[in-house]
Amino acid sequence: MFLNSNVAVALAAFAIGAAFGALARWSGFCLRGAVEDALTQPQAPRLRSFLLAMAVAFVTTQALVLSGHLDLSKAVVLPQSLFWGGALLGGALFGIGIVLTGGCGTRLLVLAAGGNLRSVVSFLVFALVAYATIRGILAPARSLLMAESSVALGSQTLPLAVGVIFAVVAFGMALWRRVPARYLVAGALIGLLVPAGYLVTTLLGGDEFDPSTVESINVTRAGGESLVYLLIWTGAKINFGIAFVGGILVGAAVVAVAQGEFKLAGFERPADMLSYALGAALMGVGGVLALGCTIGNGLTGVASLAPTSFIAVPAMVLAAAATMKWRWRKQA
């Protein structure tokens, strides 16, 4: 019995998501945590983990491209024009949002799988606002901004040399100081999930009559699509992103239970819910404008040499760092 391509892609995406969820729960993998570590700890273990994941994702993905085993010309992270306004504004909004909510979209899923109800609410708001920005009430404003702040690209990707320089620097920074092994192991393995996702959507999803979208790990659009899929399941078709989201929840939940970390936790004050909801909404809008979240840009986009990602990621990091410092001064 042979599985059709859609089912095969979904099963493989679920496995990739489960691996991501388990590794992220085990190691605390998160860009927000990476920025916090960079500001507070000399060793900065989560920063080194994220940098190693980025470098591994780039090297393995581009190795597949150069060897002719992977064609990214139709990848969703590589549009024909550069939406620089969305990359800057969206990246900044996303960076602020991850501080207010305690993590990006994938981190919210990982925390929710451990019983964190704050993250459940935040992810629902994030997913709803993201979908509203793609196809709902906020879509006209997004389209207007795109029309006013986009330029045509001579090439879909940045020069390979840019990625090589980045990878060398990232590898050097990741391995410069000794950190607990789990951070480096998790970072390297998570980095490998990017080419794995691409191979799934290009090889398993390469149906001549119903091809899958060429993509890899990202939860901005997938979060909204997952909610819609749950609401209109009858007749709806699962895709890579929806299955990836489901896999993250399962993988993270398994590790949380195995480590005895599953515990229900809610909002301490009503005002906290407003702060989390605001952060999640900023992430929803920002993630769509920037064409991806911290994972979609920081891992998949950078690995693909997407010009947008090399603008969006620094914007996310700088905005997150500034927001953290502001909150610390306010609390002092």
LUMKEMAR-188037 format. One record per residue (C-alpha): residue in one letter; x, y negated, z. Coordinates in steps of 0.02 Angstrom, whole numbers, plus 50000, padded with zeros to 5 digits. Each point is the difference from the previous one (the first is absolute). Layout:
! residues N
AXYZ...
//
This chain:
! residues 332
M500005000050000F500724983349944L499624983550086N499504985449891S501224985549999N498954989050113V499915013150138A501845004249981V500494981650018A498884998050152L500725015350088A501784994649967A499624982150055F499225006650160A501595009950035I501084984549967G498884989850115A500095013350137A501894999949989F500044981150009G498804999650148A500975013150096L501694991849969A499364982550038R499195005750162W501565009450052S501214985749965G498964984150017F500354995749817C499294982749967L500594983749920R499274989850144G501025010550120A501524997849888V499844981150009E499745000550189D501545010950022A501034988249892L499534985650114T500225008950166Q501205014949988P501805000949936Q499745017949943A498324996149918P499565018449971R498344997149911L500824987249884R501345012549952S498685013349973F499024988849882L501554994449905L500545018149976A498275004549937M500084985749874A501725005149939V499575018549984A498374995849910F500934989049876V501415012249964T498895015349976T498674990949899Q501244991849882A500955016549982L498405007749934V499724985249883L501785000249932S499965018949974G498404998649899H498925009450126L498954984950048D499194986249897L499464984850102S499454989149854K498175002150052A500274999350188V498794988450090V501424991250092L500754994549833P498764988249916Q500434990349842S499974983350092L500734993850162F498684993850123W501264989950098G498694989850093G499195015850064A501675007550049L500484984850103L498314996050078G499455018050016G501655005450074A499934986050129L498205003950048F500415018450015G501514996350109I498954989750120G498675013450001I501145014450048V500534990550156L498214996050052T499405017949976G501565009350056G500445007849833C499675001549814G498645010749922T500955016250015R500514996150179L498184996550045L499535017249933V501415008250099L499474991350160A498165003549969A500395018549984G500684999350178G498394992950071N500354981349983L498284992549972R500744982749971S500855007149847V498405008449941V499084983250001S501484991049922F500175012549859L498154999049960V500104980949988F501615001249898A499235012349877L498374990549982V500844983249969A501245007949879Y498595007549898A499044983650005T501564991449930I500155012749860R498195001749947G498904990350121I499634982350052L501834994950012A500455006549826P499624983549907A501194990450113R501345013249973S499764999049811L500134981050004L501625000650099M500695013249883A499614989349848E500864984950076S501555008550069S500525013849880V501345000549868A500325012549861L501435012150027G501305004049870S500265016750087Q498885009450121T501475003750115L501484991050072P501745005049937L500625016350073A501524990950070V498864990450119G499365016350072V501745007550012I500654985050098F498495000750115A500205018850027V501844998350045V499624986250125A498525009750072F501015016050019G501414990350082M498854991450124A499055016050038L501575009850041W501024985850079R499515003950179R499615016450084V498155002450037P498995015350055A499965012649859R498115000449987Y499964982449929L501205004049858V499245017249965A498254992649993G500564985449892A500875011349874L498535012049989I498724986049983G501054992549861L499865016549904L498104998750005V500054985749873P500695010349854A498915014550059G498464989049980Y500534994649827L500315017949945V498285005050063T499084986549903T501045002049841L500195018849991L498505007350091G498934985249949G500554999849819D498345006449932E499854994549819F498144996450015D499944993550180P501744994150052S500324994250178T500604982450036V501904999850008E500324995250181S500835005350161I499744996550185N498994984250040V498454997250106T499354982649956R498835005049860A499885017850065G499304994250167G498504991549920E499745014249877S500015012350145L498574990950085V498994999349838Y500355018449970L499315004550172L498454989649969I499595006449825W500795017250008T498695008249888G500644998149823A501564990650053K501735005949948I501445001150120N501664992949944F501814999450057G499794985250117I498455006650088A500805017050030F501614991550059V499034990150131G499155015850062G501665009050010I500784986350107L498605001750128V500175018850011G501905000450006A500114986450132A498625008050104V500905016850002V501604992150065A499074989350127V499115015250071A501575010849996Q500984986850096G498594997050125E499814982049941F498175000149950K499104987550110L498524988749970A500434981550014G498884985149964F499994981150008E500374992750171R499094983649966P498704994449871A501234986749940D501245013649956M498785007349876L499914983249910S501894999249988Y500125017649931A498574997149877L500814983949938G501665008949975A499165014349908A499074987949886L501624991049959M500795016749959G498535004749888V500124984049898G501904999550004G500235018149950V498944997749844L500824983649950A501735007550024L499485015849905G500405011150148C500315001950185T501675002050088I500085017849936G499334996349827N501244985849976G501395004550120L500185018049943T499065003449837G500234982649926V501844998150043A500365017749940S499164995549835L500974983649984A498354990549998P500354981149992T498474996350109S500665010950141F501674991050009I499014984050035A498645007350110V501105010050120P501104985350054A498404989550020M499275013550112V501575001650105L500254981250024A498174996950041A499975014650123A501594993950085A499354982150014T498335006150070M500875010950129K501094985750060W498484988550011R499055012750105W501495002750114R500194981350029K498144998750034Q500065014050127A501554993350090
//
